[in-house]
Amino acid sequence: MRWKERQHRFSLEDKNKAPLTGLVFDIQRFAVHDGGGIRTLVFLKGCPLRCQWCQNPESMSLKPEIMRVPHHCIGCVKCATLCPENAITIHEDFKVEIDRDKCTYCGECIEKCYAGSMTIVGRYMTVAEVMEEVERDRLFYQNSNGGITFSGGEPTMQPEFLIEALKEARKRGLHTAIESCAMCPEETFSKVLDHVDLLLTDIKHMDSASHEKLTGAPNRQILNNISMAAQKGIDIRIRIPLIPGKNDSEENIKATAEFVESLGNSVQGLDILPYHRLGEPKWEQLDRDYPLKGVNPPDREHVLYLKDLVKPHCPNVSVGG
């Protein structure tokens, strides 16, 4: 089935009868760092933040997107000649330019790209289709106390789909977790948490103004939602993405640790996640400039020093998750 036919197959049905769908950009099996045991990760598109170090920039938009690997291109120009919207231009140096406002994601360029340099990120799936994928590894979940983790992007950007998927997972006896930035209306976040066993969430900066510079949004809503999760008794694992020169000061790390301590026994642990550049090529594939170009990962000694700062407030601390 062609990409566009697959994406819009429900549009021919009566809207009142069409099944609920979510926009999924990846499903990863056999994950071991995103909740207990062996898990399946379901990545939903859409995020309210614009973190400068985002390793999944293809997750930000709430619509499908074309990603293109420039060095895979063989200059056949098929993509441009077949595009019905004339959204692709080939320049004299064979540089490909995509007008993303014109693109309708018909999939013609993807299907005829001999080198496989182009792909469309994001496919609409029903809850049943997601669970069919998840059920393939049920034996691993049972033997390792694993389950399903919804990530993103920000999974609460698709709240109706997320809640229905969480409900279905629990009906099947699966442990449920979400990886969330917690930037979500309180009422929506509360409804989601009613079906969650574990919350994995980042604290990117304790100073709201600094947080806004780094992510495009202040942190008040985030901290309030994390506190609400603790009050509900949800198991929480906090993560600090450690970005050199941005949030790795002693002052900020200590303030974060003190906040985590205030959450009480709901916090199962804290992970310090040192910055890496693995997501940088994806920004180029989306024709975007990478904001932290040239920033290197933090020194190991500094990371371990910050870990020692955190320990008095949260004994269960790890580096790298």
Backbone as CSV, one residue per row, in Angstrom:
resi,resn,N_x,N_y,N_z,CA_x,CA_y,CA_z,C_x,C_y,C_z
1,MET,0.848,-1.197,0.000,0.000,0.000,0.000,0.881,1.245,0.000
2,ARG,0.626,2.172,-0.905,1.418,3.390,-0.998,1.251,4.240,0.253
3,TRP,2.281,5.098,0.482,2.320,5.848,1.751,1.074,6.681,1.947
4,LYS,0.691,7.463,0.925,-0.444,8.368,1.094,-1.746,7.592,1.261
5,GLU,-1.871,6.461,0.554,-3.065,5.633,0.715,-3.147,5.105,2.146
6,ARG,-1.993,4.733,2.688,-1.950,4.217,4.068,-2.335,5.291,5.072
7,GLN,-1.861,6.510,4.850,-2.100,7.593,5.793,-3.543,8.074,5.787
8,HIS,-4.179,7.990,4.645,-5.508,8.576,4.528,-6.604,7.532,4.287
9,ARG,-6.303,6.291,4.613,-7.280,5.248,4.319,-8.552,5.407,5.121
10,PHE,-8.480,6.094,6.269,-9.670,6.267,7.096,-10.523,7.452,6.634
11,SER,-10.003,8.284,5.746,-10.743,9.482,5.356,-11.971,9.153,4.529
12,LEU,-12.013,7.943,3.931,-13.161,7.548,3.125,-14.307,7.015,3.980
13,GLU,-14.023,6.737,5.251,-15.044,6.216,6.136,-15.837,7.355,6.759
14,ASP,-16.997,7.029,7.264,-17.775,7.997,8.028,-16.945,8.423,9.233
15,LYS,-16.800,9.743,9.422,-15.938,10.224,10.500,-16.382,9.729,11.866
16,ASN,-17.684,9.506,12.025,-18.164,9.028,13.316,-17.783,7.568,13.567
17,LYS,-17.440,6.851,12.486,-17.094,5.449,12.619,-15.601,5.204,12.491
18,ALA,-14.862,6.209,12.061,-13.424,6.039,11.858,-12.734,5.783,13.191
19,PRO,-11.806,4.833,13.232,-11.102,4.544,14.483,-10.166,5.678,14.884
20,LEU,-9.934,5.805,16.168,-9.010,6.803,16.693,-7.591,6.453,16.242
21,THR,-6.881,7.444,15.741,-5.502,7.216,15.309,-4.562,8.200,15.976
22,GLY,-3.319,7.780,16.099,-2.260,8.638,16.606,-1.142,8.712,15.589
23,LEU,-0.395,9.800,15.604,0.719,9.979,14.671,1.996,9.472,15.346
24,VAL,2.459,8.323,14.891,3.620,7.632,15.467,4.808,7.813,14.537
25,PHE,5.988,8.129,15.095,7.136,8.264,14.206,8.166,7.163,14.394
26,ASP,8.001,6.341,15.418,8.915,5.197,15.573,8.367,4.256,16.640
27,ILE,8.687,2.995,16.496,8.432,1.997,17.529,9.719,1.200,17.693
28,GLN,10.278,1.229,18.880,11.529,0.531,19.147,11.287,-0.611,20.116
29,ARG,11.735,-1.777,19.738,11.578,-2.962,20.568,12.861,-3.234,21.353
30,PHE,12.705,-3.977,22.422,13.834,-4.420,23.251,14.613,-3.244,23.838
31,ALA,13.897,-2.263,24.340,14.521,-1.117,25.010,14.733,-1.453,26.488
32,VAL,15.856,-1.001,27.038,16.178,-1.353,28.426,16.527,-0.133,29.285
33,HIS,16.387,1.070,28.746,16.748,2.268,29.514,15.563,3.211,29.723
34,ASP,14.355,2.747,29.495,13.206,3.645,29.524,12.081,3.059,30.376
35,GLY,12.462,2.642,31.595,11.545,1.969,32.493,12.115,0.609,32.844
36,GLY,11.499,-0.085,33.792,12.033,-1.370,34.230,11.917,-2.456,33.183
37,GLY,12.872,-3.389,33.201,12.812,-4.552,32.342,12.969,-4.234,30.864
38,ILE,12.564,-5.186,30.049,12.591,-5.019,28.601,11.276,-4.394,28.165
39,ARG,11.371,-3.364,27.306,10.180,-2.597,26.969,10.099,-2.332,25.466
40,THR,8.903,-1.979,25.043,8.703,-1.442,23.699,8.400,0.041,23.826
41,LEU,9.124,0.856,23.044,8.939,2.306,23.055,8.097,2.720,21.857
42,VAL,7.056,3.486,22.135,6.205,4.036,21.077,6.390,5.545,21.079
43,PHE,6.911,6.076,19.979,7.224,7.496,19.891,6.114,8.229,19.149
44,LEU,5.486,9.194,19.815,4.422,9.999,19.217,4.963,11.367,18.799
45,LYS,4.491,11.855,17.652,4.961,13.149,17.161,4.263,14.313,17.864
46,GLY,4.992,15.427,17.915,4.466,16.647,18.509,5.146,16.968,19.822
47,CYS,5.621,18.191,19.966,6.231,18.624,21.226,6.057,20.128,21.392
48,PRO,5.711,20.597,22.604,5.537,22.036,22.829,6.861,22.758,23.061
49,LEU,7.941,22.016,23.310,9.243,22.625,23.572,10.109,22.599,22.316
50,ARG,11.132,23.431,22.312,12.108,23.471,21.237,13.502,23.447,21.855
51,CYS,13.827,22.349,22.497,15.110,22.212,23.182,16.254,22.294,22.179
52,GLN,17.254,23.074,22.506,18.353,23.316,21.579,19.150,22.056,21.275
53,TRP,19.110,21.081,22.169,19.899,19.860,22.011,19.047,18.665,21.567
54,CYS,17.810,18.897,21.176,16.876,17.804,20.901,17.504,16.751,19.991
55,GLN,17.475,15.495,20.428,18.041,14.416,19.627,17.013,13.789,18.687
56,ASN,15.745,14.210,18.827,14.695,13.747,17.925,13.934,14.949,17.350
57,PRO,14.602,15.803,16.570,13.907,16.991,16.045,12.744,16.637,15.131
58,GLU,12.750,15.428,14.586,11.634,14.987,13.746,10.365,14.780,14.550
59,SER,10.489,14.838,15.876,9.330,14.645,16.752,8.598,15.941,17.046
60,MET,9.179,17.094,16.715,8.614,18.360,17.158,7.265,18.670,16.513
61,SER,7.160,18.467,15.223,5.947,18.832,14.491,4.832,17.814,14.706
62,LEU,3.592,18.312,14.696,2.422,17.443,14.835,1.901,16.968,13.480
63,LYS,2.759,16.990,12.479,2.379,16.476,11.166,3.555,15.678,10.606
64,PRO,3.318,14.823,9.616,4.428,14.079,8.995,5.448,15.045,8.390
65,GLU,6.677,14.570,8.240,7.743,15.388,7.670,8.650,14.539,6.793
66,ILE,9.251,15.182,5.810,10.249,14.512,4.980,11.629,14.714,5.597
67,MET,12.353,13.617,5.740,13.757,13.682,6.133,14.577,13.194,4.941
68,ARG,15.701,13.864,4.722,16.541,13.538,3.575,18.002,13.488,4.000
69,VAL,18.686,12.391,3.650,20.107,12.229,3.959,20.904,12.701,2.740
70,PRO,21.487,13.902,2.792,22.117,14.492,1.601,23.181,13.608,0.949
71,HIS,24.040,12.971,1.765,25.150,12.223,1.175,24.720,10.890,0.563
72,HIS,23.440,10.530,0.718,22.940,9.335,0.042,22.437,9.645,-1.371
73,CYS,22.210,10.913,-1.650,21.625,11.327,-2.933,22.605,11.054,-4.084
74,ILE,22.090,10.487,-5.187,22.922,10.205,-6.356,22.648,11.187,-7.498
75,GLY,21.827,12.204,-7.248,21.584,13.235,-8.241,20.767,12.787,-9.434
76,CYS,19.845,11.842,-9.223,19.045,11.338,-10.348,17.910,12.281,-10.731
77,VAL,17.565,13.228,-9.875,16.537,14.270,-10.029,15.114,13.719,-10.184
78,LYS,14.921,12.424,-9.948,13.579,11.841,-10.045,12.604,12.499,-9.077
79,CYS,13.081,12.809,-7.882,12.202,13.385,-6.859,11.574,14.687,-7.357
80,ALA,12.380,15.509,-8.028,11.889,16.806,-8.507,10.946,16.650,-9.695
81,THR,11.284,15.748,-10.615,10.466,15.607,-11.816,9.116,14.961,-11.525
82,LEU,9.035,14.162,-10.452,7.794,13.456,-10.141,6.908,14.189,-9.142
83,CYS,7.445,15.195,-8.469,6.668,15.880,-7.431,5.483,16.626,-8.042
84,PRO,4.249,16.239,-7.725,3.078,16.886,-8.334,2.866,18.318,-7.863
85,GLU,3.485,18.694,-6.746,3.307,20.041,-6.200,4.472,20.961,-6.558
86,ASN,5.451,20.441,-7.307,6.661,21.209,-7.618,7.318,21.759,-6.353
87,ALA,7.358,20.914,-5.334,7.913,21.326,-4.038,9.406,21.061,-3.928
88,ILE,9.987,20.395,-4.929,11.402,20.035,-4.881,12.140,20.709,-6.025
89,THR,13.233,21.386,-5.689,14.068,22.057,-6.683,15.475,21.458,-6.636
90,ILE,16.023,21.158,-7.801,17.399,20.674,-7.892,18.266,21.804,-8.438
91,HIS,19.240,22.232,-7.667,20.126,23.314,-8.087,21.282,22.773,-8.928
92,GLU,22.072,23.673,-9.509,23.140,23.269,-10.414,24.153,22.339,-9.752
93,ASP,24.383,22.523,-8.458,25.332,21.663,-7.744,24.664,20.397,-7.222
94,PHE,23.461,20.112,-7.745,22.653,18.956,-7.353,22.189,19.022,-5.899
95,LYS,22.235,20.218,-5.327,21.675,20.393,-4.001,20.157,20.374,-4.106
96,VAL,19.527,19.575,-3.261,18.071,19.421,-3.286,17.450,20.378,-2.281
97,GLU,16.486,21.155,-2.728,15.762,22.081,-1.852,14.286,21.675,-1.817
98,ILE,13.749,21.477,-0.614,12.358,21.064,-0.451,11.559,22.224,0.117
99,ASP,10.517,22.621,-0.591,9.600,23.625,-0.067,8.584,22.890,0.805
100,ARG,8.832,22.898,2.100,8.026,22.092,3.019,6.608,22.629,3.190
101,ASP,6.383,23.876,2.805,5.026,24.417,2.860,4.178,23.892,1.705
102,LYS,4.812,23.593,0.586,4.095,23.059,-0.565,3.868,21.547,-0.459
103,CYS,4.759,20.862,0.218,4.728,19.396,0.264,3.422,18.890,0.877
104,THR,2.803,17.918,0.209,1.560,17.307,0.704,1.795,15.873,1.188
105,TYR,3.053,15.435,1.210,3.415,14.095,1.696,2.718,12.993,0.905
106,CYS,2.666,13.179,-0.426,2.027,12.172,-1.279,2.880,10.914,-1.387
107,GLY,4.193,11.030,-1.130,5.070,9.873,-1.139,5.687,9.538,-2.480
108,GLU,5.393,10.321,-3.530,5.959,10.033,-4.849,7.488,10.065,-4.817
109,CYS,8.058,11.053,-4.173,9.517,11.179,-4.134,10.153,10.034,-3.347
110,ILE,9.461,9.588,-2.306,9.986,8.504,-1.467,10.044,7.215,-2.274
111,GLU,8.964,6.915,-2.981,8.861,5.657,-3.716,9.846,5.569,-4.875
112,LYS,10.189,6.708,-5.480,11.046,6.699,-6.659,12.485,7.107,-6.362
113,CYS,12.828,7.283,-5.110,14.211,7.630,-4.755,15.060,6.357,-4.799
114,TYR,15.857,6.219,-5.857,16.644,4.998,-6.060,17.626,4.758,-4.913
115,ALA,18.158,5.837,-4.358,19.185,5.709,-3.322,18.608,5.582,-1.926
116,GLY,17.302,5.746,-1.807,16.692,5.667,-0.482,17.116,6.800,0.427
117,SER,17.363,7.968,-0.144,17.851,9.092,0.666,16.732,9.869,1.345
118,MET,15.478,9.577,0.971,14.353,10.334,1.509,13.368,9.405,2.200
119,THR,12.776,9.901,3.256,11.758,9.142,3.961,10.751,10.098,4.577
120,ILE,9.552,9.617,4.805,8.540,10.415,5.496,8.434,9.909,6.922
121,VAL,8.605,10.811,7.859,8.550,10.467,9.278,7.154,10.744,9.805
122,GLY,6.525,9.723,10.359,5.193,9.870,10.920,4.179,9.045,10.154
123,ARG,3.504,8.146,10.836,2.434,7.355,10.225,1.289,7.257,11.215
124,TYR,0.090,7.311,10.682,-1.092,7.240,11.527,-1.409,5.778,11.836
125,MET,-1.548,5.488,13.126,-1.819,4.126,13.570,-2.984,4.124,14.546
126,THR,-3.759,3.062,14.528,-4.807,2.889,15.526,-4.193,2.297,16.792
127,VAL,-4.939,2.361,17.877,-4.477,1.732,19.122,-4.264,0.240,18.903
128,ALA,-5.164,-0.386,18.157,-5.046,-1.824,17.898,-3.760,-2.143,17.141
129,GLU,-3.398,-1.299,16.173,-2.174,-1.527,15.410,-0.935,-1.369,16.281
130,VAL,-0.952,-0.381,17.163,0.173,-0.206,18.080,0.299,-1.413,18.996
131,MET,-0.818,-1.854,19.547,-0.777,-2.970,20.480,-0.376,-4.273,19.782
132,GLU,-0.701,-4.404,18.519,-0.267,-5.589,17.765,1.255,-5.659,17.728
133,GLU,1.893,-4.492,17.539,3.358,-4.442,17.556,3.892,-4.754,18.952
134,VAL,3.254,-4.175,19.947,3.716,-4.334,21.322,3.610,-5.789,21.782
135,GLU,2.544,-6.455,21.412,2.296,-7.831,21.865,3.334,-8.827,21.358
136,ARG,4.076,-8.455,20.343,5.064,-9.377,19.787,6.124,-9.772,20.810
137,ASP,6.342,-8.906,21.801,7.391,-9.166,22.789,6.839,-9.429,24.188
138,ARG,5.614,-9.875,24.272,4.993,-10.093,25.580,5.842,-11.014,26.461
139,LEU,6.408,-12.056,25.897,7.198,-12.995,26.690,8.370,-12.293,27.368
140,PHE,8.978,-11.337,26.655,10.097,-10.595,27.244,9.623,-9.717,28.398
141,TYR,8.456,-9.099,28.248,7.926,-8.272,29.331,7.698,-9.123,30.581
142,GLN,7.115,-10.287,30.379,6.780,-11.152,31.507,8.027,-11.631,32.240
143,ASN,9.063,-11.949,31.487,10.275,-12.503,32.098,11.185,-11.438,32.701
144,SER,10.960,-10.165,32.362,11.857,-9.104,32.839,11.136,-8.017,33.629
145,ASN,9.824,-8.198,33.850,9.014,-7.142,34.484,9.064,-5.856,33.658
146,GLY,8.958,-6.005,32.357,8.983,-4.862,31.453,7.593,-4.378,31.105
147,GLY,7.463,-3.752,29.945,6.168,-3.218,29.549,6.287,-2.274,28.370
148,ILE,5.415,-1.286,28.335,5.353,-0.331,27.225,5.621,1.076,27.742
149,THR,6.402,1.833,26.970,6.695,3.226,27.297,6.326,4.104,26.105
150,PHE,5.520,5.113,26.360,5.169,6.086,25.321,6.089,7.291,25.461
151,SER,6.699,7.659,24.347,7.668,8.744,24.348,7.353,9.689,23.204
152,GLY,8.313,10.531,22.847,8.062,11.483,21.774,9.347,12.091,21.274
153,GLY,9.280,13.363,20.891,8.221,14.304,21.135,7.715,14.296,22.580
154,GLU,6.514,14.746,22.672,5.804,14.808,23.935,4.487,14.057,23.761
155,PRO,4.356,12.864,24.350,3.169,12.038,24.098,1.857,12.680,24.507
156,THR,1.888,13.592,25.495,0.638,14.230,25.920,0.123,15.246,24.906
157,MET,0.884,15.488,23.830,0.385,16.339,22.749,-0.727,15.640,21.966
158,GLN,-0.827,14.325,22.121,-1.909,13.553,21.518,-2.658,12.842,22.659
159,PRO,-3.303,13.612,23.534,-3.824,13.053,24.792,-4.894,11.988,24.616
160,GLU,-5.810,12.195,23.684,-6.896,11.227,23.528,-6.340,9.869,23.104
161,PHE,-5.458,9.878,22.123,-4.863,8.630,21.660,-4.011,7.996,22.758
162,LEU,-3.217,8.820,23.431,-2.336,8.316,24.487,-3.135,7.636,25.585
163,ILE,-4.206,8.269,26.049,-5.006,7.704,27.129,-5.639,6.384,26.703
164,GLU,-6.172,6.324,25.487,-6.782,5.080,25.025,-5.744,3.970,24.901
165,ALA,-4.549,4.308,24.445,-3.491,3.313,24.323,-3.025,2.827,25.695
166,LEU,-2.916,3.747,26.652,-2.538,3.364,28.013,-3.596,2.456,28.642
167,LYS,-4.860,2.797,28.437,-5.950,1.965,28.961,-5.872,0.548,28.391
168,GLU,-5.650,0.467,27.082,-5.593,-0.838,26.430,-4.400,-1.646,26.921
169,ALA,-3.274,-0.968,27.127,-2.094,-1.667,27.641,-2.357,-2.239,29.031
170,ARG,-3.017,-1.466,29.867,-3.324,-1.952,31.211,-4.335,-3.097,31.185
171,LYS,-5.286,-3.037,30.263,-6.231,-4.140,30.129,-5.503,-5.443,29.829
172,ARG,-4.391,-5.325,29.121,-3.611,-6.494,28.740,-2.575,-6.871,29.794
173,GLY,-2.623,-6.167,30.923,-1.733,-6.498,32.027,-0.313,-5.995,31.860
174,LEU,-0.105,-4.963,31.045,1.232,-4.441,30.800,1.556,-3.267,31.711
175,HIS,2.781,-3.213,32.177,3.273,-2.066,32.931,3.373,-0.887,31.975
176,THR,2.881,0.280,32.399,2.847,1.453,31.531,3.753,2.565,32.047
177,ALA,4.430,3.219,31.110,5.285,4.357,31.447,5.178,5.394,30.338
178,ILE,5.428,6.651,30.705,5.537,7.708,29.705,6.823,8.483,29.948
179,GLU,7.462,8.882,28.850,8.565,9.829,28.899,7.981,11.176,28.508
180,SER,7.937,12.093,29.450,7.220,13.343,29.236,8.036,14.520,29.726
181,CYS,7.956,15.626,28.995,8.583,16.867,29.461,7.699,17.556,30.486
182,ALA,6.464,17.047,30.657,5.489,17.565,31.636,4.999,18.961,31.297
183,MET,5.241,19.421,30.076,4.710,20.714,29.628,3.346,20.442,29.012
184,CYS,2.346,20.477,29.878,1.012,20.022,29.479,-0.004,20.650,30.425
185,PRO,-1.215,20.978,29.960,-2.238,21.478,30.877,-2.436,20.508,32.042
186,GLU,-2.579,21.057,33.244,-2.657,20.224,34.446,-3.788,19.202,34.373
187,GLU,-4.939,19.613,33.872,-6.083,18.707,33.801,-5.784,17.520,32.890
188,THR,-5.167,17.798,31.747,-4.814,16.729,30.813,-3.767,15.808,31.411
189,PHE,-2.751,16.400,32.036,-1.673,15.603,32.620,-2.218,14.687,33.713
190,SER,-3.140,15.198,34.497,-3.743,14.400,35.568,-4.496,13.202,34.999
191,LYS,-5.233,13.416,33.910,-5.984,12.320,33.285,-5.047,11.257,32.734
192,VAL,-3.942,11.697,32.147,-2.962,10.743,31.620,-2.349,9.922,32.757
193,LEU,-1.983,10.600,33.836,-1.323,9.920,34.957,-2.201,8.853,35.603
194,ASP,-3.509,8.975,35.447,-4.412,7.969,36.017,-4.198,6.588,35.400
195,HIS,-3.475,6.528,34.279,-3.263,5.258,33.587,-1.780,4.933,33.435
196,VAL,-0.958,5.584,34.269,0.495,5.446,34.161,1.069,4.843,35.442
197,ASP,1.982,3.886,35.278,2.670,3.301,36.430,3.980,4.016,36.733
198,LEU,4.613,4.571,35.704,5.915,5.219,35.878,6.008,6.448,34.992
199,LEU,6.464,7.555,35.584,6.712,8.787,34.849,8.212,9.011,34.751
200,LEU,8.714,9.107,33.539,10.097,9.469,33.280,10.085,10.903,32.769
201,THR,10.746,11.810,33.467,10.645,13.220,33.082,11.950,13.965,33.301
202,ASP,12.208,14.935,32.432,13.410,15.768,32.522,13.154,17.002,33.370
203,ILE,14.201,17.433,34.058,14.251,18.794,34.593,15.440,19.455,33.907
204,LYS,15.148,20.364,33.008,16.176,20.917,32.138,16.869,22.131,32.738
205,HIS,16.137,22.882,33.545,16.745,24.014,34.270,15.766,24.459,35.341
206,MET,16.278,24.802,36.521,15.408,25.236,37.607,15.043,26.704,37.503
207,ASP,15.869,27.493,36.852,15.556,28.904,36.659,14.638,29.039,35.452
208,SER,13.470,29.619,35.653,12.461,29.640,34.603,12.908,30.440,33.381
209,ALA,13.570,31.575,33.603,14.026,32.395,32.481,15.074,31.654,31.658
210,SER,15.980,30.971,32.337,17.003,30.184,31.630,16.364,29.019,30.894
211,HIS,15.363,28.415,31.524,14.644,27.311,30.894,13.996,27.780,29.591
212,GLU,13.430,28.969,29.623,12.760,29.495,28.432,13.756,29.769,27.306
213,LYS,14.943,30.236,27.657,15.962,30.474,26.637,16.397,29.168,25.974
214,LEU,16.447,28.098,26.758,16.941,26.820,26.254,15.878,26.025,25.513
215,THR,14.616,26.209,25.893,13.566,25.328,25.376,12.406,26.055,24.704
216,GLY,12.358,27.384,24.869,11.259,28.141,24.285,10.063,28.303,25.197
217,ALA,10.140,27.802,26.417,9.003,27.902,27.341,9.513,27.961,28.781
218,PRO,8.815,28.673,29.672,9.183,28.677,31.095,8.897,27.324,31.723
219,ASN,9.321,27.148,32.976,9.223,25.808,33.581,8.161,25.666,34.666
220,ARG,7.396,26.714,34.941,6.448,26.646,36.055,5.449,25.498,35.891
221,GLN,4.867,25.388,34.705,3.892,24.325,34.454,4.533,22.950,34.615
222,ILE,5.765,22.832,34.162,6.484,21.559,34.247,6.691,21.141,35.694
223,LEU,7.214,22.046,36.502,7.486,21.714,37.908,6.192,21.436,38.664
224,ASN,5.137,22.170,38.355,3.839,21.930,39.004,3.306,20.542,38.663
225,ASN,3.453,20.136,37.397,2.959,18.823,36.997,3.770,17.692,37.617
226,ILE,5.076,17.891,37.719,5.901,16.873,38.368,5.508,16.737,39.835
227,SER,5.272,17.874,40.493,4.833,17.845,41.889,3.482,17.151,42.023
228,MET,2.585,17.391,41.077,1.281,16.739,41.102,1.420,15.231,40.967
229,ALA,2.320,14.781,40.100,2.543,13.345,39.935,3.019,12.725,41.239
230,ALA,3.885,13.443,41.946,4.364,12.941,43.237,3.231,12.866,44.254
231,GLN,2.363,13.862,44.246,1.221,13.867,45.171,0.252,12.725,44.876
232,LYS,0.175,12.330,43.615,-0.673,11.206,43.231,-0.052,9.861,43.593
233,GLY,1.222,9.885,43.982,1.896,8.645,44.333,2.422,7.872,43.134
234,ILE,2.548,8.553,41.986,3.094,7.907,40.790,4.598,7.712,40.963
235,ASP,5.106,6.552,40.584,6.559,6.362,40.564,7.166,7.312,39.541
236,ILE,8.232,7.995,39.938,8.862,8.997,39.079,10.356,8.721,38.981
237,ARG,10.881,8.853,37.804,12.337,8.865,37.627,12.701,10.168,36.930
238,ILE,13.540,10.963,37.600,13.935,12.276,37.101,15.200,12.144,36.265
239,ARG,15.259,12.937,35.206,16.446,12.962,34.371,16.927,14.400,34.209
240,ILE,18.237,14.563,34.260,18.840,15.876,33.994,19.692,15.754,32.735
241,PRO,19.225,16.314,31.601,20.085,16.363,30.422,21.166,17.407,30.661
242,LEU,22.398,16.976,30.753,23.496,17.864,31.166,24.135,18.497,29.929
243,ILE,23.897,19.802,29.758,24.354,20.512,28.573,25.457,21.505,28.971
244,PRO,26.683,21.286,28.496,27.801,22.158,28.893,27.515,23.639,28.619
245,GLY,27.746,24.441,29.647,27.575,25.881,29.513,26.140,26.348,29.535
246,LYS,25.188,25.428,29.659,23.771,25.784,29.619,23.074,25.521,30.953
247,ASN,23.275,24.330,31.505,22.578,23.991,32.757,23.447,23.181,33.705
248,ASP,24.765,23.158,33.466,25.641,22.279,34.242,26.382,22.991,35.372
249,SER,25.853,24.139,35.808,26.483,24.841,36.925,26.146,24.143,38.242
250,GLU,27.021,24.306,39.219,26.774,23.736,40.542,25.455,24.260,41.114
251,GLU,25.220,25.554,40.922,24.014,26.184,41.473,22.753,25.515,40.929
252,ASN,22.701,25.312,39.626,21.503,24.732,39.025,21.331,23.263,39.396
253,ILE,22.426,22.511,39.394,22.333,21.082,39.719,21.922,20.895,41.177
254,LYS,22.438,21.719,42.068,22.056,21.606,43.473,20.593,21.987,43.669
255,ALA,20.138,23.037,42.974,18.733,23.451,43.065,17.818,22.348,42.541
256,THR,18.241,21.686,41.468,17.465,20.574,40.920,17.381,19.437,41.921
257,ALA,18.508,19.104,42.531,18.544,18.020,43.510,17.643,18.319,44.698
258,GLU,17.616,19.570,45.149,16.767,19.944,46.277,15.291,19.831,45.914
259,PHE,14.953,20.200,44.678,13.564,20.041,44.230,13.186,18.571,44.187
260,VAL,14.071,17.755,43.661,13.807,16.317,43.587,13.598,15.746,44.994
261,GLU,14.404,16.196,45.936,14.277,15.721,47.315,12.914,16.086,47.888
262,SER,12.396,17.255,47.506,11.108,17.714,48.035,9.938,16.870,47.539
263,LEU,10.146,16.075,46.483,9.077,15.257,45.924,8.798,14.007,46.755
264,GLY,9.720,13.671,47.649,9.478,12.555,48.556,9.749,11.191,47.936
265,ASN,9.048,10.188,48.476,9.348,8.805,48.140,8.876,8.370,46.749
266,SER,8.122,9.221,46.069,7.687,8.860,44.722,8.865,8.755,43.755
267,VAL,9.932,9.507,44.023,11.088,9.502,43.128,11.891,8.218,43.328
268,GLN,11.977,7.445,42.271,12.700,6.173,42.318,14.195,6.344,42.055
269,GLY,14.555,7.463,41.463,15.961,7.709,41.170,16.132,8.911,40.267
270,LEU,17.383,9.284,40.051,17.714,10.431,39.218,18.841,10.036,38.272
271,ASP,18.660,10.345,37.007,19.666,10.028,35.992,20.278,11.310,35.442
272,ILE,21.593,11.399,35.473,22.304,12.491,34.828,22.670,12.011,33.422
273,LEU,22.159,12.725,32.418,22.355,12.307,31.028,23.294,13.285,30.329
274,PRO,24.586,12.971,30.246,25.533,13.892,29.606,25.188,14.138,28.139
275,TYR,25.323,15.370,27.728,25.051,15.786,26.346,25.872,14.977,25.358
276,HIS,25.239,14.612,24.241,25.955,14.005,23.120,25.427,14.619,21.822
277,ARG,26.118,14.345,20.731,25.791,15.004,19.460,25.172,14.032,18.454
278,LEU,24.649,12.911,18.916,24.125,11.898,18.003,22.910,12.380,17.218
279,GLY,22.169,13.332,17.774,20.981,13.821,17.083,21.266,14.929,16.079
280,GLU,22.494,15.440,16.051,22.815,16.584,15.184,22.532,16.328,13.706
281,PRO,22.871,15.154,13.145,22.605,14.940,11.706,21.126,15.029,11.341
282,LYS,20.242,14.728,12.278,18.810,14.778,11.980,18.350,16.196,11.691
283,TRP,18.963,17.177,12.333,18.594,18.564,12.077,18.888,18.927,10.614
284,GLU,20.039,18.472,10.121,20.387,18.723,8.726,19.406,18.025,7.789
285,GLN,18.988,16.815,8.155,18.065,16.051,7.317,16.690,16.710,7.234
286,LEU,16.399,17.600,8.172,15.147,18.355,8.162,15.344,19.789,7.668
287,ASP,16.555,20.077,7.162,16.903,21.418,6.667,16.829,22.462,7.778
288,ARG,17.279,22.086,8.954,17.297,23.016,10.085,18.728,23.186,10.579
289,ASP,19.016,24.358,11.129,20.326,24.612,11.728,20.350,24.048,13.144
290,TYR,21.428,23.371,13.474,21.576,22.798,14.808,22.061,23.884,15.768
291,PRO,21.279,24.213,16.808,21.617,25.357,17.670,22.905,25.197,18.468
292,LEU,23.305,23.954,18.766,24.479,23.746,19.620,25.682,23.246,18.830
293,LYS,25.757,23.626,17.580,26.878,23.189,16.744,28.197,23.618,17.381
294,GLY,29.108,22.680,17.513,30.412,22.983,18.101,30.502,22.715,19.584
295,VAL,29.360,22.476,20.248,29.388,22.165,21.679,29.802,20.702,21.863
296,ASN,30.765,20.469,22.734,31.270,19.120,22.969,30.672,18.515,24.237
297,PRO,30.645,17.198,24.336,30.147,16.541,25.558,30.946,16.989,26.780
298,PRO,30.341,16.937,27.956,31.023,17.385,29.179,32.153,16.449,29.587
299,ASP,33.110,16.993,30.324,34.201,16.181,30.848,33.670,15.190,31.872
300,ARG,34.220,13.995,31.868,33.787,12.950,32.791,33.971,13.383,34.248
301,GLU,35.075,14.057,34.523,35.341,14.474,35.908,34.270,15.437,36.403
302,HIS,33.834,16.348,35.530,32.794,17.302,35.923,31.466,16.596,36.157
303,VAL,31.157,15.627,35.320,29.913,14.867,35.484,29.906,14.129,36.815
304,LEU,31.003,13.477,37.140,31.077,12.726,38.396,31.033,13.656,39.609
305,TYR,31.616,14.842,39.460,31.553,15.825,40.540,30.105,16.244,40.796
306,LEU,29.351,16.483,39.716,27.949,16.871,39.857,27.124,15.723,40.427
307,LYS,27.475,14.520,40.074,26.789,13.357,40.635,26.946,13.344,42.153
308,ASP,28.141,13.644,42.637,28.389,13.674,44.083,27.594,14.792,44.760
309,LEU,27.364,15.903,44.037,26.552,16.989,44.589,25.106,16.546,44.796
310,VAL,24.630,15.693,43.918,23.237,15.265,43.951,22.986,14.212,45.030
311,LYS,23.946,13.362,45.276,23.757,12.190,46.144,23.146,12.478,47.510
312,PRO,23.539,13.546,48.208,22.928,13.791,49.523,21.426,14.014,49.465
313,HIS,20.927,14.438,48.324,19.501,14.738,48.164,18.733,13.594,47.507
314,CYS,19.433,12.781,46.742,18.782,11.664,46.037,19.824,10.562,45.885
315,PRO,19.893,9.647,46.835,20.957,8.640,46.854,21.021,7.769,45.605
316,ASN,19.874,7.479,44.992,19.845,6.599,43.822,20.111,7.411,42.559
317,VAL,21.383,7.684,42.287,21.771,8.519,41.161,22.608,7.690,40.189
318,SER,22.334,7.857,38.903,23.141,7.177,37.886,23.560,8.179,36.835
319,VAL,24.596,7.836,36.104,25.054,8.636,34.970,24.746,7.843,33.702
320,GLY,23.982,8.443,32.812,23.682,7.799,31.541,22.379,7.035,31.533
321,GLY,21.647,6.960,32.640,20.362,6.285,32.659,20.467,4.833,33.044
